[in-house]
Amino acid sequence: MLTKEGNKTVTNCNQFKLVSEDGKRRLTDVADAEQLFRLIQSIPSPKAEPFKVWMSQVASDRIDQLQDPEKSIDQAMRDYKRLGYSDKWINQRLKSIEIRKDLIQE
């Protein structure tokens, strides 16, 4: 499909032997998250645009968190809540991170 749209992207994929539907182990192209994001960025199709916009927003949010670490804490709390953790558990987790950070610095 990408070839039909004129994309001649070459990726730096590795191959691993993975179990296929017929139960045999076959060499399969694999990529890590960074490689997949780079591949998606290179897709000229308008169908890829929503994902590219999402990736840009995530990158922008992460840069904001680097500038203001409190935003990272807020994001962690939202993520833990989304995963179903209780407020008590979240507070204990964040306190343990702070204590561990203090111990490492000593």
N, C-alpha and C positions, 0 to 999 in steps of 0.2 A: 504494500500500500504506500509506504513512504517513497519507494522508488517511483511509483506512478506520479507522485506529487513533485518529483524532481529532487528529492532529498538524497544526497550521496554521503550522508554522515557515516564516518567510520568510528567505532568506539573501541576503547581499550578494554575489551571484555576478556575474562578468563573462562576456561571451560572446566567443569567438574562432571564426574560421572554421577548422575542422579537416576533414581529408579523411574522408569517410564511406565506408561499405562499397561504395557505387556509384561511388566515385572523385570525387564532387563535393565541393566545399568548402561546408560548411554551418555556420551559427552554432550553437555548442555551449556550454552552460553549463559554466563552469570555476570552481574554487575552490582557494585555497591551503590548506596544511595546517591553519593556525589556523581557517579557516572550516569545514573539514571536521570538526575536533574539536568546534567549537561546535555544529555541526549534530548530530553524534552525541550530544553531551550532552543535546540537547533531545528526543531520541527517547524516547517513553514506553514503548516495547515492551520486554518482558523479554528479548527476543532481543538487545537492544543492551547488556544488563547486563555480560556478560563483557568487552566492549570498554571499557566505562566503568570497570570495575575495573582493567583493564590501564592505561588512561590515568591513573588516580589513582596507581597504583604508580609509573609512569614519572615523574610530576610529583613525587611524594614523594622518589624517588631523586635527581632533579635538585636539589631543595631541599637534600637531605643533601650533595650534591656542592658546592653553593655554600657550605655551612657548613664543609666539610672538603675542600679542593681535592685532597688525596691520594686521595680516593675517585674523583675524576674521572680521575686518572692510572691507577688500578686498572681503571676501566671502559674506558678507552682501550686498555689492554693486552689485556683480555678481548675487546674488539671486533676489534682487529687480529689476534689469534689465531684468532678465529672466521672472519675473512676469509682465513685461510691464510698470514699473514705469519710469517716465521721470528722466533725470539727475537732473533737478531742484528739483523735489520732493525728490529724494534720498539725495541730499545735505542738504535740509531742515530737513529731517528725521534724518540724522546723526548729524547735529548740535543740534537738539532738544534733542537727546540722551545725547550728551556731556553736554548740559546746565542742563538737569535733573540730571545727575551724579554729577555735581558740586554743585547743590542745596542740594542734599541728603547728600553730604559730609560735608556741613556746619552745 
